[in-house]
Amino acid sequence: MNAVTAGAVMAGAFLAAFPLMVMSGGAESVAHTCVESVDGTVSPSTSMAAQLDATQLGHAATIIQVGRARGFADQGIVVALSTALQESRLRIYANDGLGGDLAADQEGVAASLRLPHKAVGSDHGSLGIFQQQWPWWGSMRDLMDPATSAGLFFNALAQVPDWQKLPVAVAAQLVQHSAYPDAYADDEPLARRLLADLGGGIFGVSTNCASLPGDTTVFFPVPAGSGYVDQMNFGDTGSSWSSWHTGTDFSVACGTPVLAGTSGTVEIDTVESWAGPWLVKVSTGPGQLATWYAHMRRVLVPDGSVVRGGQPIGEVGDLGNSHGCHLHFEVHPQGGSIYEDPVNPTIWLREHVGDMHSPT
């Protein structure tokens, strides 16, 4: 919790407590990434499994992506991750305005309850995963958007003199001005683990992931508990499609993490306008199973990278030929083109989620 005005960091207050979000388990709720062990072999990391769910990991991936895009070294990204872990446990917070501590221009912060969120706080005008105070840090919508709020955090961090030379907790405190200045220190180990795991998986740092033995475990493409509705519209025809609908649509809030259905290599097609700016495909090999993901508002993995099944690869959006927020998901068992070999994803997922055998 913090406040800035005219580009300067001002004093704010800190969210004293929040619940530890424990994963419920199940194949579709874990995001696996590639990390190298001490002996040089590669294995899926389980270090975060007992602490963070797929939505939280997706927000961590967004922070890493924004930091990389802005040219921040690992130290800066660890500062941001440590801050978000301490302030919100990587949950999007709304504010009910009932804390009795609002400034005159913060009245109305309870309108944040009408925006997508996962938790509710009452501390000053604090919002989002960084608990930035509205309206001094930005608009309500911006503060509750993980990518935009991360950008605002990095902007503020860049204003801290010699932040690169400071301990993580000190740098975080000079941005946040928390009432508990030492609170960020115990979040640093998990922040570094997140960067090591997600940074490698998202940005292709762990190049040895390509040598992983075949892992055909199937994961659901949106998190359990996200409130998705499967429209079950594979094979539909009508004015919305040039021929017929080759996938199924999962209606769910924009910004919901999109998870890789299997491990594989990412191919990003940027010429299929119906899908939006990017049609993302995860292929298990030439002529083999491929899963497709369309209408995303943000992609978290680069073309040619290797991902693990269940890893966050983007965020649900409504771009391209889309009417409302949803993920268009396709399954091509032989890796064919759009009309060559699609199968009904609803049935395929029902039969194969958690399957360790060939999902063809």
NORCORQUI-V69226 format. One line per field, one symbol per residue. burial: I if it has 16 or more other ideal C-beta (glycine too) atoms within 10 Angstrom, else O. A space follows every 50 residues. Layout:
# NORCORQUI-V69226
burial->???
This chain:
# NORCORQUI-V69226
burial->IIIIOOOOIOOIIIIOOOOOIOIOOOIIIIIIIIIIOOOOOIOIIOOIIO IIIIIIIIIIIIIIIIIIOOOIOOIIIIIIIIIIIIIIIIIIIIIOIOOO OIOOOIOOIOOIOOOOIIOOIIIIIIIIIIIIIIIIIIOIOIIIIIIIII IIIIOIIOOIOOIOOIOIIIIIIIIIIIOOOOIIIOIIOIIIIIIIIIII IIIIIIOOIOOIOOOIIIIIIIIOOIOIOIIOIIOOOOOOOOOOIIIIII OIOIIIIIIIIIIIIIIIOOOOOIIIIIIIIIIIOOOIIIIIIIIIIIII IOOOIIIIIIIIIIIIIOIIOIOOIIIIIIIIIOIOOIOOOIIOIIOIIO OIIOOOOOIO
